[in-house]
Amino acid sequence: MDPEQPSSALLAPTLENLASVKVFPLIPALKKDVTVYSALSWDQLTAADINFSIVRPIVNKYARLKNMAVVYACLVVRSYFLSESDCDLAFAGVMLSRASLCEILAYKLLGRFATNYIQLVAVLTTSWSPLAGATHEIIVEVKQNLGTQDVESSQSALEMAISTDAKAFLSSPVTQKVVNDIYNGTVVFSHTAHRSILADNYKPRAIEIYDPQKAPFLDHYRLRVPKYGKYFEFLNFALLLLTFILCLSTQDKTKLTIWEVAFIIFGSAFTLEEYTASTEHGWIIYIANTWNAFDFSLVVIFLVYLGLRIKGLSFNDLSTSSMAFDILSCAACILFPRLAFFAVSDNVIVLSLRAMIAQFVFFIGIAAICFSGLLFALWTLAIDNGTQQTSWPISSIAWLMVQIWFGNTSLSFDQATSFHPLLGPILMTIFAALSNTLLLTILICILSNTVARIDSNATQEHLYQFTISTIEGVKSDALFSYQPPFNLLALIILKPASWFLSPRALHSTNVFLIKLTSLPQLIIIGLYERYLSSGRRLRESGKDAAYSFYNSLPRHIKNIPLVEALVGSASNDLYDAIFEVEVAEDFDIFDESDDDAPALRSLDSRENIRASGTSPGPRHRKRPSSLNASRTSPSPQASPRQRVISTLSPNDVPQTSPRQRVISTHSPNDVFASPDVITTSFRSPLARLFNQRSPVDGPAVGEASLRRIETLLDDVRSLPVQRLKEEMKELQDRQARIENLLLMLTRGMRNESKQGTIST
């Protein structure tokens, strides 16, 4: 068995299946279906109405195709709308809205593949050709539009998202799950090298989940894992910085020193690595990384130094060699902070540094163009003065304007009259006011807004940069498996060998050289993945032992703050243990009567109560007679305002009225039998008076009833007038509501009676 083959057969899409996926038919179909005719913001596009009316139907339509290239096609259409927004400014807002809608469709369609993780990785990492599935006539027409026969350009969905700045798509949890696994080396795959300097496509590997226990110990593919590549990159920068310092410390303009030769070797290896990285994924993805912009500046400085140094040594020109070292010393402005940025790469200021530099350079360029007219005017005035022609050349005027721009305004007033007695002070005053007061204030506001904007989306920006660095770490070029300066050796040996060696022989030679030059790194990676990274079970068992020891301690020792801080709070363990319990039976914590409680009930009239002799309400439930027999009447000395509430079930009490009336189940004759027993509950004596009605066919009101009425009237006299008005108004409102409710309830009965009369 070949040790380089996958150790286990996973349900991953084969290369034949991926090659048969049709990509091109999706592109015009998506372009047609993305129909947004208004300039909408991102929040408006993600609102519920747009989601259900526009986004969801399109997602369901294309999800039924089960085409793994649909996410890539959405991002291709997004790139089209972004380019259209730059060309057609009249409809730029609409085009940007359509581009945002394509991004929303991309990450919603990506979620449909999340059930199969291997398939999800294939959707994001497979390099798709946009012309796959197109007819021959379409391919010919595309070649004619491009003016070339080379139309082989394939990219993955992740690369397409980076090139179109789809930051919301890249920062989504589904995408970041795949990106994190690629970064850690959990997911293993390889691309077919098309634009590589040294291609080794003999054994393309399908997507698999890496298992260090089944993989070979010296696995040279682990050198391409982005997580390990970051550590190697840090060491390479440290060695480059060390040789750089020693080169400038021991510089000799007449000959090459040992440390200068070492620096030239490491600098050439670094330049080759950066060039290979820009060729692998394209310039757009390469320059999108913030750190690659610094690295590219370092490469430019190194190449200028190397050219001047070769010229100075060839012609024995000491001034040229001196200029070469002077230019090389400027590289310290990039090398020192570049090494420090490895530790603070997630800082907001570092993330916004690239955007701030770009806006600063653009603003300074616009200002220089605007003030070029002033430069020419001052130069002309100096020439007209005659005596000042030699003392004010155009370079001196430009340097004077730069000093004034950056705050040295005193020079503008001192030298103004040397240009012209009248116009010189006027022009220099205007320039000083514009540069120091207006333009610098605008520049500070622009940079502050840039930092604030990136600060609000710091997480999204960080994940965007993290995705770029991860994708750059997964490279198919064989030179990336070599650590500098051994990549120079591999280029010198393997590039000529690739012209006459077979693919198998080239692959075997390449693997041998990788293991020979990177043997210490492979041993460290193998030991780490087998005994440290995969030794989490040992650490977990030790943690369980520590917890068991902690649980065996006495309570007064457990409650010591230091012990709790070291071991952890026991409350979290209790909560976790509660949720781990499987409940076999459901606990009935709700009363069934709560579900039956009516929202609106009307009490029966007193006549019905007397006629039936039962408790009021439409939900009458007959109670045992022992319930009434067990009631005891209140003491005769009780106050007339005392409220006696009878024992009613919750179903017999109206739940919605704020002024509930609870009527007992005594017989009607008992209501008026004793003056001290009041079986209806109201808030005031006035309410009891107005709601107490004498029975029509009952016995005559006795002396006790008259005394009770007199007592109630005395209570009413003691009430404040304002309170009486409020209660009367409240009673009127209640009566009006009851009448309206009765009209509504009896409307149907009245209609039925009329219909019955007509029919008869």
N, C-alpha and C positions, 0 to 999 in steps of 0.2 A: 504493500500500500504506500502511496506517495504521501510523505508526511506533510507536504504543503497543501494537500487537498483538505476540504472541510472535514472535520472530525465526525460530524453527525449530519444526517440528511434532514434538512429543514424544509418546511413547506414554503420555499422562496420561489418567486417567479424565475423561470429559466431564461437564458439569454435569447432563445428562440421565441419565447412568448413575448418578451419585451420588444424584440425586433419586429414582431408582427402587429404591434399596436399602431393604429391609424391616428395620426396627430393632426394632419392638415385639415380634414373635414370639420374638426372642432373649432378651428380659428374663425372662419367666416360665419359659422352658426352662432358663436358667442358674440361676435361683432354685431350681428343682426338682432340678437335677443336683448342685449344691454341697451335698453330704451329708457333713457332719462333725458327729459327735455327741459329741465330747470337746473339752475346752479344750486345744488344742495350741499350742505356741510356734512362732515362725517357723522355728527350726532343726529342729523336729520335722516341720513341714509340708514342708520342703525335703529331708528325709532320703530315702534310696533306697527304703525300703519304701513310704512314702506316695506317692512320685513314681510308682512303677511300678503301684501298686494303685489310686490315685485320680486323680492329676493327669494322667498320660499318657493313660488312656482318654478323659477328658473333652476333652483337647486334640485328640486324634485325631478325636473325634466332631465337634467344631465346626470343625476345620480343613478337613474335607471339604466344608463348606458354601461356603467361599471367599467369605464375606460380610465386606466391609471394615468393617462396623460392629460386629463381634463384640468387638473390644477395648473400644470405647466401652460396649457392653452389659455387659461384665464389671465395668467401673468403676461403672456405674449400680447394678448389683446390690450392689457393695461399699458404696455409699452407703446402700443399704437396710439392710444388716446392721449398719452402724455406728450408724444411728439406732435400730435395734432393741436394740442393746447398751445404749444410754442409757435406753431405756424399760423393758426387761425386765432388771432387775438380777440376777434369779435365774439367767438363762442368758446373762449378759454375756460370760463367757469363751468359750462356744460360738459366740456371734454374732461376736465378734472373730476367732475362728479362721476362721470362714467368710468374713469380710471379707478376711483375709489370704490365704485360698485364692483368692478372686476376683482379688486383685492378682497372685498367682503365675500364674494362668491368663491374665491380661491380657498379661504380658510374654512368656510362652511362646507364646501365639498371635500376638503381634506378630512374633516371629522367623520365623513361617511366611510373612510378607509381605516379608521382607528381601531376597529374590532380585530383586524388581522395586523399585528405589529410588523411582521416582515413585509407585508404588502405596503404598509404605511411608509416604511423606510424606502422601499422601491419607488413609491410615488415621488418622494422628495429628492432622492439621490440619483436616479437613473438619468443619464444624458439623453434627452429626446431630440430628434431631428424635426424641425418644423415642417419639412416637406415629406415626412413619412405618411404614406397613404394618398399622396397627390398623384394625379394622372400625368402622363408624359407631356401632354400639351401644357399643363400648368408649370411643370418644371422647366420646359423650354422657354416659356414666357418670363419666368422669374430670372433665368439666366440672361435673357435679353435686357431685362430691366436693370440688372446689376452690371451688365457689360463684361461678365466673366463666366468662365465655365466651372469655377470652384464654388459650389454652393453647399458644401459640407460644413455645417456649423451647428453643433449640438451643445446644448446646455441642460443642466438639471433645473428642477423647480426652485431649489434653494439659490442657485446662481442667478436665475432669472429674477427672483425676489430681491436679491441684493442689487442687481443692476437697475431695477425699477424703484428702489427705495420703498419697498413694501414692508415698512417697519412693524405695522400692526400684525401682518401675517407672520413675520419672523418671530415676534415676541409672544405669539399665542402659545398656550401650554402644550398643545399637541406638537407643534413644530419644535419647541424647546426640549421636549422629551427626547426627540430623535437627535437633536443637535448635542445634547448632553451625553447621550450614549455614544455618539461618534467621537466626541471630545475625550471621553474616558476610555475609548477603545472597546466598549462592550459590543458595539455593532461593527462588523468587519465587512468591507466591500472594496472593490477596486474599479477604477475607470480604465477604459481603453485609451491609451495615449495617442492623441492626434496631432497636438501642437508641441510635443516635447522635444527637447534637444537630444536626449538619449532615451528612446522608447524601448520598453521590454514588455511586450504584450503576449508572451508565450503562454502564460497561465493566468488568464483573467479569473478572478475569484467571485463567486456568487455571494449574495448577502447571507451572512450567518451571525449567530450570537456566539461571541468568543468564549471559550471555556479553557482557562489556563491549564487545567489538569489533563486535558486531552491534546492540547497543542504541543508542538515540539519545544524543547527547552530554549534553544537558540533560534527563535522565530524572528527573522530579519524584517518581517512585515510590521512588527511592533515599533520599529524605528519611525514609522510614519504616523503613529498615534499622536494627535495634536497635544495631548496632555504632556507626554514625554518630550515632544518637540519644543514646548515652552521652556522646559528646564535646559535642554541643549542649546536653545537660542540664547538664554541668559549666560551660559558658560562661554559661548562663542563671542558674545559681546564683551564679556569680562576679559577674555584673552586678547581681543582686538584692542580694547582700551589699554591693556597693559603694554602691548607692543607699540601702541601709539605714543604712550608717555615715554617709553624707553627710546623710541626713535627720535623724538624731539629733544630728549635730554642728551643724546649722544650724536647729534647731527654733525655731519662733515660734508661741506659743500664740494669737496674735491673728489670724494669716493664714497662708495656704499659701505655702511657699517653692518655688522651682524644683525643688530636690532632693526635697522631699516629694511634689510632683506626680509626679516621675519614679518615686519609690518606689511610690506608689499605682498607677501604670500597670503597673509590672512586677509588683507584688503581685497586682493584679487578673488579669493575664494568667496568672500562676502558679496562682491559685485556679481559673481557668477550665480550665486544663490538667489539674489534679488532679481536678476534678469530671467532666471528660470521660473521664478514665481510669477512674474508679470506675463511670461509667455504661456504658462500653464492655464490660467483662468482668464486671461485677458487684462488689458490695461484698466478697464472700468472697475472691475472687482478689486484689482490690486491697489489702485489709488483711493478706493473708498475706505480702506483701512487707515485710521489716523496715523499709526506708527509707520506705515509704508511711505507716507509723505516725508517724514524725517529721514527714513533710510534712503530714499531716493536722493535727497539733498546731500546726504553723506557720500553716496556713490558719485555724485557730480563733483564734489570737492576732491574726492580721491582721484578721479580720472583727470581733472585739471592738474593736480599735483604731479601725477605720474607722467603726464605729457611734458610739463615744464621740466621735471627732473631728468627725463630722458634727453631732452634737448640740451639742458645745461651740461650733462655729462658727455654728450656726444661732441659738443663744440667747445668744451672747457669754458663755458660762460658762467662765471660765479654769480653774476647778478640774476640770471634766470634761475639758478639753483636756489639762491636766496629767496626769490619770489615764490618758488615752489614750496619751500618750508613755511613761508609766511601764510600762504593760502592753506596749507595743511594745518597750521595752528588754529585756523578758524573752525576746523572740524570739532574742536573741543567743545564748542557751543552746542553741538548736537550729541556727541558721544556721552558726555557726562549726564545730562538730563535723560537721555534715552535709556541708560542703564538704571537710573532711579525710577523711571516711569513703570518698571516692571512691578514695583511694590504698590504704586498708587494709581494703577490703570483704571480703577473704577470711580475715581473722584470726578465730581461734576465739572470742576474747572478743567481737568484733563480732557474729559469728553467734549467739552465745548471749545477747547483750544484750537482745534482745526478750523471750525466754523468762524471763530473770532479772527484768526489769522487771515482766512480767505476774505472776510468782509473788510478787514483793515487794509489789506493790499488793494482791494478794489476801490475803497474810498480814497486812499492816497493817490491812486492812479487817476481817478476822476479829478481830484483837487489839483494834481500836477498839470493836467491838461487845461483846466480852467485858468490857472495862474501862469501858464506859458505866455499868454498875451501880456501880462504885467512884466514878465521877464524881458520880453522883446522891447517893451516900451521903455523900461529903465536903461536897457543897453543902448537904445537909440538916443535917449536923452544924454547919456554919458558921452556918446560920440559927438553930439552937437556941441557939448561944452569945449571940446578941443583938447584942453589940458588933461581931462580925465580919461582920455581914450586908452592910455596905456595902464592906468591904475585900476580900471574897472573892466576887465574882460568878462565875457559871458559866464565863465565858470565861477568867477568870484561873486558875481551877482546871484547866481544860483545857490551858492553856499551861504550867502548872506540871507537869502529868503528861507532856506532850510532852518537856519538858526532862529529866525523870527517865528517860523511856524511852530517850533517846539518850545517857545516861551521866552526867548531872549529878545523882548520887545524894545529894550533900550537901544539896541543897534539901529533899529528903524528910525529913531528920532535923531541919533547922532550922525548917521550917514545920509540922511534924507536930502540935505541941502547940497551935497556933493554931486547929486544927479542934476538937480535943477533948483534954483532958488525958490520958485513958487510951486511948480508942479511936483517936485520931489517929495516935500513934506505931505502934500495931499495924498499922493499915491501910496506912500509908505504907511500913513495913518490908516487909510482904508484897508490895506493889506493886513496890518497888525490887528485891526478890529475884527476883520473877517476870520482870520486864521486862529486867533487866540480866544475869541469870544463866541463866535457863531459855529464855525466848522468843528472845532474840537469838542464843543458841547454836543453837537449832533453825533459825532463819532462815539462819544462816551455813551450817549443814549442808545445808539445802535448796538454797541457791544453789551450793554446791560440787558437789553431786550433779548439778545441772543442767549446770554447766560440764563435768563429767567425762563425762556422757552425750553431750553434743554434741561433746565432744572425741573420743570414741571413734567417732562417726559424722560427723566434720568434713567428710569428702569428700562424703558423701551429703547433708548439710545444705547445703553450698556448691552442689552441683549442683541441689538443690531450689530454692534462692533464684535461681540463675542461670536456671533454666527459667522461673520466675515473671517475672523482669525481661525475658526474651526474648519471652515471649508478650505481655506488656504493651506491648512495643515494636512488635508487629505489630497495628496498629489500623486499622480501616476508616473511622473518622470523618475527614472531610475537614479538620477543624481541626488534626489532628496534623501535617499537612504544613506548617503555618505555625509559625515560631519566635516565641516571645513577644518583644515585645507585639503582633506582627502577627496573632495569632489573635483578638485583640479586634476588629481591623479586619475580618477575614474574617467574624466573627460578625455585625458590624453591617451589612455589605454583603450577604453571601450568604444569611443567614437570611431576611430579608424577600424577597429575590429568588427563593428557592426556592418561594414561594407562588404565583408567576405565571409563572415561566420553565419551559420544557420541560426534560426531563432532559438532552438534548443541549446546550442553551444553557447550562444550569447547569454542566455538566461543562466546557464550553469556557471559561466565565468563571472557574471554579475553577482550571483549569490555568494560565490567563494570570496570575491573581493569585499563584499559587504561584511561578511562574518569575520574576515581577517582584519579589516580596519576598524570595526566596531565591536570587537570581542568583549572588552570591559563593559560597554554599555548594555550589550545583550545579556551578559551574566547578571548584572544588577537588576535589569528588568525582569528576568526569569525568576530570580530569588524573591523579588518584591511581590510579583503576582502570585506566586505559589505559597509563600509563607507569611507575608505581611498583609497584602491586600485581601487575600482570600482567607486570612486567619481571623476573620471577624467572629467565627463561632467560638474560638478560644477566648476572645475578649468578652463575648456575651456570657459564656459559662463562668468566667471570673466575676463578671458583674452580678450574675445570679448568686454566686457564692457570697459576695459582699452583702447583697440584700438579705440573704438568709441569716447571715451573722448579725446584721442590723436588727432583724426582727426578733432575734433571740435576746437582745439586750433588754434590761429593765426599762420601764416607762420613763423614769426620771433621767436616765441617760439619753434616751431617744429625744427627749424634749430640749436637750442642750442645743442652742442655736448653731454652734460650730459643727456639731455632729450632723444636724439636719442640712446644713449648707454643703457639707462634703458628700453626704450620701443622697440627699434629696428628701423632699417632703413625702410622708407616708400617705397624705390625702390623695395625691395623684394615683398612687398604686391602688388605693381603695376604689377610686372612681373607675379605673381600668378594670378592676376585678368585678365591679358591679355590671359593667357592660359586657363582660365575657360570660355572664350567667345566661343560660338559655331557659327562658320561662316556659314551662310546659302548659300552664293554663292561664287564661286571661283573668285579670282581676276586675270585678264589676265595681267600678268606682263611681258610676253614675246611677242616680235613682231613676227608675222607669217613669215615676210620676212627673219628673221634670220635662220629659218629652211630651207628656199629655197635657201640660198646662196651657190653657187657651190664651190667645192673645187678646181677645175681647169677649167679655161676658156681660150680659144684662140680667139683673135680678128680677125675679117675678114680683108682681104687685102684691100689696098686702092682702088684697081680696083673694088672690089665688093662694096665698099662704094660708089664710084662714080656711079657705075651702078645702084645700088638700091636706093641710096639717102636716106638711113635710117641709124640708129645707128647700130654699129657693135655688135657682140655677138650672141651666139646661143639662148639666151633668149630675143629676141627682143620684146619689148613692145611698141606699137605705142602710142605716146604722142599727146596731143592736140596741135594744131597749135599755140594757144595763148602762149604756153610755149616758143617757139622760137621767137615769135613776141615780147615777153616781155624782151628779152635779149638786153642789150645795149652794144655797142662796147666800148672798153677802149679809153681813151684819146689819141690823137695823140702824146702827149709828153711823153707817157709811154716808159719805157726802153725796148730795144729789148729783154732783159733777163727776162722780166716780164712774168709770167705764168698765163694764164687765164684759170680757171677750169670751165667747163660747168656744168650745173645743170643736173646731171644724178641721177637716182634712185640707191639705194644700190645694186639692182640686176644686174645693168649694169656695175658694177665696179668689176674687178677681185680682190678677197680677199686674195689670197695666195701669189702672187708675191710681193717681197719687193720693187721692182721698178715698180710701177703701171703706166700704161699709160691710161689717161682719154681722150677720144676722144669725141668731141662735136658732136651735131646732126646738125651742119650747113651743107649746101650743099657743095660739093667739090669745086665748083667755088668760094665760099666765103673764102675758105682757103687761096687762093693766091690773093684775091682781094685787101687786104690791107697789107702793110708790117708791120704794128704794131699789127696786130691781129695774135696771135699764139695759135692755138686751141689744140695743142698736148703738153703735159706736160712731160718734161724730167729734169734730174738733172743738166745738163751742156750744154753749147753751142756745144761742140763736139758731144754730144749725139743727139742734135737737128739737127746738120748738117748731121750726118750719117743716121739718121732716116727720114730726109726730102727728099722725092723723087719727082721729077717732073712728072706730069701726062703725059702719053703717047699721048693721043689724046686730051689733053687740049689745051688752048691757049698758045701762046709763052710767055716765061718768059720776063716780062717787066723790065723797068729800076728800078722800086721799088724792084723787086725781086733780081736784081743784087746788089743793095745797101744793101739789107738785108744780102745777102751772104757775102759781104765784111765786114759788121759789125760783123757777126759771126766769120769770119776768124780773125779779130782783137781781138775778145774775146779769140779765141783759142791761139793766140800768147802770150797772157798775162798769160796763165795757166802754172803752173810748169810742168817740164818734167815728174817727178815721178807720178804726178797726171794723166797726159796723158797716161802713160804706164798702170797705174792701171785701168783707164776707158776703154782703148783698150782691155786689158785682160778680163775685165768684159763683154764687148760687145761680144768678141769671145766666152766666156763661155756661154753667153745667146744664141748666135746663134747656138752653138753646141747642147745645150739642146733643143732648138726649133726644130732643124733638127731631133734629135732623137725622139722627141715627135711626129713629123709629120710622120716619118717612122713607128712608132708604130701604129698611128691612121689609116694610109692608107694601112697597111699590109693586113688587112682583105679585103679591097676593091680590092687590087691587086690580091689576091688569088681568089676572086670571078670572076674577069674578066678573069683570066687564065682558070678557070674551065668552064666558059661560052664559051670561044673560043674552048676549047677541045671538049665540048659537041656538038658544032655546026659542 
